[in-house]
Amino acid sequence: MIAYHLTTLDNYESIIENGLTPQIGPRSESLGETEARIYLFPDKLTCHDALSNWLSEEFDDEEELVILQLDITGFKTTSDVEYELTVNESIPASKILKIYSDLEFLDSIHDDAKRTKRNKLKP
């Protein structure tokens, strides 16, 4: 199962070395979360929608963002809402499949859309 995690470039080096660890980070704390979790998006479009709307407001304009594509096969996920998944255990760095800057991520979505359109046009 593939999922996506959004983080800042400042967190990137630690994640590459140590993987993802469930935490109550600044955004979770501001929402009153009481359980340490890793928050994920179930697909590219959901991640993009969040980044283009509500989630982008949580970051300073000068913060560089990184999107991690993860293989979470075998991990127990929960979901309180349809647009996110949570994991309560550490995810090792070896489960990171791709790393995107926010612009690379947007380009990959556009490329996916073009590929889908071409496939629909094939006889």
Steps between C-alpha positions, in 0.01 A plus 500: 500500500635840402449814711645851515644700788562874494781651706743788498845486347636561852362159606622322188851400616373353826229304318752360249722386788236388752177450309167643611408485867151558641491842665273775615647772282415871492193455276369204703559687824311806374205271419504344847619155390592274793639195320833495316443402136645528153255675268484388137297565190356197317581631150671777305188700424387511863847614604500764228154624600609540862824669401317738268243591763484459877836336568707765325369753752674305777848573363695823466542618141879464519488139624597253231273198492578140410252227411599141572346211308492204738432130476287432806411143410466300820451802726174536689330821392202678646293780358272743677429683173510388136789726400763372742650187647687467827762252614589455868836327448830616354548472126864428407678712241525190279125539434555835325456438127532856366572845630344802329537872544160667490563607137616153394189356663275733303685407179450129574124555540486683167700219337260241645203695363656522152574127504142421604360724226722335235393155617133596472552621144659174387265278299 
